[in-house]
Amino acid sequence: MDKNRVILITGTRKGIGNYLSRYYTEKGDQVIGCSRKPLKSQLPNYHHFCLDVSDEKCVKELFVELYKAYHHLDVLINNAGIASMNHALLTPLATVRKIFETNYFGTFLFCREAAKLMRKNNFGRIVNFTTVAVPLKLEGEAVYASSKSAIETLTRVLAREFGADNITVNAIGPTPVKTDLINSLSEKKLTALIQRQAINRYGELRDISNVIDFFLRPESDFVTGQVIYLGGI
């Protein structure tokens, strides 16, 4: 891996994605980010695209521009995601489509296009995001958990498809972190969820970057197709 890595992170306007973009630019990496809306402030060594991650045309255009500017891509972190916490009987199909378009279709498109670039240099690291809602089978999160379960299967299959090109594909499943994604959940539900963990606390941003750093290490070239849940789920 190059000392000055080129890292693409989706969903960087706020929350975990914004943290990761700052974290890696501070390490000296060149970070390319994207979100539906522009950033409120710019970072050094950072370039931002405004797009919908499920828009195939826009995603392809991003990768064309990325290749023109940097000629390679070392790391893809598929952080962009949305959630809707609701009982299945009260969930409209439009919501199902929206969640799968962002969470699954977006992840697939970025994995596919990233691998096309990575295989040119016979190297790449892809990290996808899942959730502890999958193993916990959380009520009210049927659609969100299903979209992330699909990402886990995608991760394991792509690990096998991309392995010959020295591209690893892994996933991280955070516990609740205090970001906008969990704002719709009641404190009572969050407390009950945290109590099901081996370590009873909210996840922290450093917990997430720690696992991602492990996946990105040169020594982790034999680690692929893995899903790591935080908190002892």
Secondary structure, DSSP 8 states (H G I E B T S, - for coil): --SS-EEEEE--SSHHHHHHHHHHHHTT-EEEEEESS--SS--TTEEEEE--TT-HHHHHHHHHHHHHHHS---EEEE---------GGG--HHHHHHHHIIIIIHHHHHHHHHHHHHTTTT-EEEEEE--THHHHT-TT-HHHHHHHHHHHHHHHHHHHHHGGGTEEEEEEE---BSSGGGTTS-HHHHHHHHTTSSS-S-B-HHHHHHHHHHHHSGGGTT--S-EEESS--
